């Protein structure tokens, strides 16, 4: 019954996406062109990958506000490693390990010191951004190898590679949540942490794993983003924490924890990408884009409370 409810909710979000696409296809003849469609999908693929890691944290009843800063930090770590003559696969691994380590630190602080996830990840948000400026001295890092830039700029047939990585990340997250005991524990923690603990679920270990995975997801997105742009900016990822939370919530993940699907998160990220692209095609300013995004977040949370 619970899975059916989740699928029904994902269907509702998908229908909202279709309605949005129809609206913009009517108002702009350019919207449904192949070039624009793939551009939209590629643009929201980075947010979708981060949102998957963010969803793990939200499912347990927590939140990760550091994802945007980790994105920037891990991207710059990989870029600096490549500038130091590291082979780009080794540099990518360094960025992934940096994300995993900082995410692990989040989990340890939350579980060992019993601090609220909001406070810990807010602190990490500032610390990681500060470290990014320290290691780069505030300057962008460029001169990245061509082989590395293929990750963000290349194609598989006609599909941009970042979209392929997003699909693979979604499949991995779906298998983890729906076909492993650990994944099901995430829902149990969000539903009732005390009951989960009394049932023998290793609550602390699950939380540490969740925030570590969130850090890895941020690192993957950061590495793909600098590969796409060809430069690592110390300001990369600013505001992405809001986008990640928005994609998760719009996709039906409850901020109270215990409810959400991978498919819903991907559709939520798609709605954000389509909305931004459509508003740009209509000639509206970025200020109205932010207003529309905030309104949708409030609406999504209000609908979740209404269902409860």
N, C-alpha and C positions, 0 to 999 in steps of 0.2 A: 504493500500500500504506500509506503514512504517513497519507494523508487518511482511509482506511478505518479505521485504528487510532484516529485522533482522533475520528471520528464514533462509533465503538463506545464509546469512553470517555465521550463526551458523552451517549450513550444510557444508560450506566450511572449517570451522575450524575442524569439526568432520572428514571430509575426510582427512585432514592433519594428524589428530591423527591416523586414520586407516593406512595411508601410513607409518607413523613412526613405528607403531606396526609391520607391514609387514616387514619393513626393518630390525628391530632388531630380528624378529623371524627367518629370513633367516641367519643372522650373528651369532646368538646364539641359540643353541638348548634348553637352560634353560629358555629363556625369556617367553615362553608361558606355562610354568608349572603352575599349580594351586597355588602352594606355592608362586611363584614369582609374579604372577598377584595380589594376595591379599596383598602381601607385598607392591607392588607399590601403590595400591589404598589406603592402610592405610597410607602410607608415605605422599601422597599429600593431604589427607583429612584435615590435620591441616592447610595447606596453603590455601586450598579451602575455609575453614570457614572464615579465616582472609580476603581473597580476596573478599568475599561477602560484608563484612563491608566496605572494601576499595572501592568497586564499587559504593556503595551508595554515598560516598564523591565525587568520580570522576564524577558521573552522574550530580551532581549539579555544575560542573565546578571547584571543589576544589580538594584537595588531602590530604591524611592522612599519614604522615611520621612517626607517633608515634606508629603504630600498633605492631611492633616487641618489642619495649620497654614495651608497655602495656601488651603484652603477658607474658613477663618475670616477670613483677611486680605483675600481678594478680595471676599468678601461685605461686609465692613465698608467697603472702598474704595468699592464701588458705593453703599452706603447713605449714606455721608458725602457723596458727590457729589450724590446726590438731595437731601440736606438743605441742600446749597449751591446749590439751585435749578437744578441741571442737569436737562435732560430725561432721563427714565428710560432711553431707548435709549442715550443717550450715557454715562450712568452705568454701564449694563451693559457697554458697550464698554470703559470704563475698568477695570472689574473683570477682564474677559477679558484685557486687555493686561497688567494687573498679574500675573496668573497665568502668562501666556506669558513675561514678563520674568524672574520668579523661577525658573521652570522652565528657561529659557535659561541663567540663571546657574548652576544646578545642572549642566547639561550642560557648560558651559565649564570649571567647576572640575574636573570629572571628567576631561575630555579634555586640558585645557591643563596641569594640575598632576599628572595621572596619579594622582589620589586615589581611593580606593575609594568607590563609590557609597554604601555604608552610612555612611561618615564624613561625606561631603559633605551628604547629605540629612538626616542626623541633626543636623548643624549648622544647616541651613536650617530644620529643624523648630523649633528653639529661636529662631532669628533672626526668622522670620516671625511666630511667636506673640508675641514681644516687640514687634515693630513694630505688631502688631494692638492691643496694649494701649497703645502710645505714641500712635497716631493717634486712638484712642477714649477715651483717659485712663481706661480700665477701665469705661466706662459703655456700656450698650446704646444702639444707634442706632435710633430709631423714627420715626414720622410719615412712613412711606413712601407714595408715591402709589398710588391704587387701581389704576390701569392696570398698574403694575409687579406688584402683588400677584396679579393675574390669572394670571401665569405659573406661580405655585405653587399657587394656590387654585382656578383655573378648570378647566373640563371641555371636552373635545371629545366631544359627544354624552354618553355616560355615563362616558367614560374620563378620569381626571385628567390634566391637561396634563403634569405631571412624568413620567408613564408614557410619554406620546408622545415627550417629549424623550429618554427612555431608549432607546426603540425606534429613534429616528433616530440617536442616538449609536452604538448597536449596529450598525446597518446601515452607517454610515460607517466604523466600525472594521473591520467584516468586509470591506468593499470594499478598504480600505487594506491589510489584511494578506494577503488572498487574491488580489487582482487588480492589485496594483502591484509593480513591482520593488523599491521601497523596503521595502514590507511583507515581502517574502520575504527581504530582507537581514536583517531582525530575527531571523528563525529561524536564518539562517546564523551571525550573531554569537553567538547563544546556544549553537549547536551546537559551534562551534570558531572563536574570534575570530582566532587566528593564521592559520588556513587562509583565513578570510574576507578578512583583510587582504592575504594573498599573492595572493588571487584578484582583487584590484583593487577590492574593496568599500570605499567611503569610511567607514571605521569611526567616526572621530571625528564626522563630520557626521551620521551616523545616530544616534549617541548624543545629540548635542545636540538633534536633532529629537525624539527619543523623550522626553527630559525636558521639553522645551518643550510637547509634546502632553500630557504628564502634568499639567503646570501648568495648561494650558487646561481639561482635564477637571475638575480640582479647582475652578477658577474657576466653571465651568458649574454644578457641584453646589452650590457655596457661594451663588451668586446665586439658584438655584432654592430653596434651603433658606430663605434669609431672606425670599424672596417667599412661601413657604408659611407661615412663622411670623409674618410681618409685623413682624419686628424683627431687627436684626443684633446678636448677642451676641459680645463679644470671645472668649468661650470656645467658640464654635461650631466643630465639627469635632474636638474633643478625642476621641481614641480611634478616629477614622475611619481612621487609617492601618492599624490592626490589622484593621478590618473589610474594608478594600480588599484587603489581602494575603490575608485569610482567604477572601474571595469568589473571588479568583483561584486560590488553591491548591485549595480545595474543588472548583472547576470543572475541575480537571485540569491547570492550568498548573504546570510543573515549576520549582521554585526554582533548579534548575541552569541554566535557560534552554533555549531552543530548542524548547519544546513547549507548546502551549496553543491554545485556540480562543475566539472571542468568545462563541459559544453556551454553552460551558462556564462562562465567567465569569458570564454573566447567570443561568444556572441556579444557580451557586454563591451568588450574591447572593440569589436567591429562597429557597434552602434556609435561609440565615441569617435572612431575614425571616420565613419560616414557622415556624422553630424558636422564635424569640423570641416571636412572636404566640401560638403554641401553648402555650408555657410560662406566658405571662401568663394565658391562659384557664384553665390548670390551677391557677392561684393560686400558682405558685412565685415566689420572690423573684428580684430582679435578680442576686443573687450566683450562683444556680444557672444563670442564663442565661449568665453569663460562664464558668462552669465547663464547661457543655455546649459552648459555642463553642470553648474551648481544646481540649477533648477531640477535637472534630471536626477541628480543624486538625492535631493530632498524627496522627490516624488517616489523614487525607488525604495528609500528607507520607510517612507510613510505607508507605502503599499505592504511592505513586510510587516510593519506593526499592525496594520489593519487585518492581515491574514491571521496573525497570532491572536 
